[in-house]
Amino acid sequence: MDLNCCIGHFRNSHPDIPVHYQLHLSYMRYLNRLNKIYVGVAFVLAGLFLFKVITYKASEKFYYTASVSNPKEFPVRILGIGFELKNGSLVAPSFHLDEEMINSFLSDWGRSEYNEAYEPQFLPESLFLEYVDFRTKNYYADTIQLPKEKMTAIFRDAKKNNLLENLTSWGVKKGLKYHIGIANDGNIIFWLTGSKFEKEFYRTQLQPKPFPRYIRATNQPVADKDVLLNQLFEELADSVKAELKKEDSFNVQYKDSIPKYFHNLQP
């Protein structure tokens, strides 16, 4: 209904009201209807925008879990490990099962103990890792930035090619598993694994750092480097101590070797 029609209808309905009042009231009613239309359109557009944002964000979430291993010839003590999002907050999954295996000197290159996945999550932006290498007595601590676009592409290709793996013992929650390998000399290798599928997507080499005054992961004070190392070495099993005395292991570079538990490594 246009403005002239509104005015004509109002004059016929209220002949006793002066014309200028009729014009004013008709105009106000016209504006009121127009505003309601604009508000309605705005709500529709806002709803469509919100739906688009929610749909877009949901497409960036995936089911995944993670594990970590090290070669038994190069035992380490993990002091802290965890995935981080862009804002620095930690994100599941937890590494505690493999962390216990490594710190109990029961791990091996490529061995893994995974937690289940419960909800789809944004992919991690980085990995925080802090550990001591028993063979070299070096301390490593760093936040490793991960290739987000490359990881996303691997997840989507795996879904397209039916390579996702069910990550829960109940229901169906298909995704991929991260595996982090702590090789000797600070070399860190990252793989994504699925159903008959393993693919390396990133590697880096950390540099030893001076022992800190505080362990970053736990805020535990370090009064003396040698005292801390002696405490850690006291926890070593005799078999591990014997392994450390084998000099032939020094020439092995695990960053160039395929984990013994991998059987479907992709190029």
Stockholm file with secondary structure:
# STOCKHOLM 1.0

chainA/1-267         MDLNCCIGHFRNSHPDIPVHYQLHLSYMRYLNRLNKIYVGVAFVLAGLFLFKVITYKASEKFYYTASVSNPKEFPVRILGIGFELKNGSLVAPSFHLDEEMINSFLSDWGRSEYNEAYEPQFLPESLFLEYVDFRTKNYYADTIQLPKEKMTAIFRDAKKNNLLENLTSWGVKKGLKYHIGIANDGNIIFWLTGSKFEKEFYRTQLQPKPFPRYIRATNQPVADKDVLLNQLFEELADSVKAELKKEDSFNVQYKDSIPKYFHNLQP
#=GR chainA/1-267 SS CCHHHHHHHHHHHCTTSCHHHHHHHHHHHHHHHHHHHHHHHHHHHHHHHHHHHHHHHHTTEEEEEEEEECCTTSCEEEEEEEEECTTSCEESCCCHHHHHHHHTTCCCTTCCCCCCCCSCEECCSEEEEEEEETTTTEEEEEEEECCHHHHHHHHHHHHHTTCCEECCSSSCCEEEEEEEEECGGGEEEEEEEETTEEEEEEEEECCCBCCCSEETTTTEECSCHHHHHHHHHHTSCHHHHHHHTCGGGGGCCGGGSCCTTCSCEEC
#=GC SS_cons         CCHHHHHHHHHHHCTTSCHHHHHHHHHHHHHHHHHHHHHHHHHHHHHHHHHHHHHHHHTTEEEEEEEEECCTTSCEEEEEEEEECTTSCEESCCCHHHHHHHHTTCCCTTCCCCCCCCSCEECCSEEEEEEEETTTTEEEEEEEECCHHHHHHHHHHHHHTTCCEECCSSSCCEEEEEEEEECGGGEEEEEEEETTEEEEEEEEECCCBCCCSEETTTTEECSCHHHHHHHHHHTSCHHHHHHHTCGGGGGCCGGGSCCTTCSCEEC
//
